[in-house]
Amino acid sequence: MPDAAKLVAAVGMAALAFIVSFVIMPLFDEDTNFGWFVHVNVVVGFCVGWTVLGSRAGRSITSAINVGLTAPVVMVFWCLFVQSCNEMTRIAMKNRYDGAFEALVAIFEIGAEWALLMTTIPIWTTLLVGGMIVGLMTEYAWRTWR
């Protein structure tokens, strides 16, 4: 059921995904073509905010902070998975894999490589502090507009 808390959580996580996407971009090679990178991450952030953060609103401030710490981790997992699938498909279209199983394994190899690339203090600080702020905003929205 749609409510204000889910909307606030979704918009907040989408904004967090937007900010972190631009923080991550300089870590890649200079000639990287990002294409729909930011757009896909924002959509994933919106969905995670709606389902993970918004559905758990109204429990307590402590719960809001805890879910606010959990939601960015979930968002990073799904963004890495979707972006890795996209990269695997791009590479597969160039006939670089010998079979389907090798392509499926490449999704996790690419995701692990990118996860290591983005393991920096500024990125995770932005994610966790931003997640706590969005969690508290979601709790406030739930208490204000029930």
Secondary structure, DSSP 8 states (H G I E B T S, - for coil): ---HHHHHHHHHHHHHHHHHHHHHGGGS-TT---TTHHHHHHHHHHHHIIIIIGGGTTS-HHHHHHHHHHHHHHHHHHHHHHHHHHHHHHHHTTT--SSHHHHHHHHHHHHHHHHHHT--HHHHHHHHHHHHHHHHHHHHHHHH--
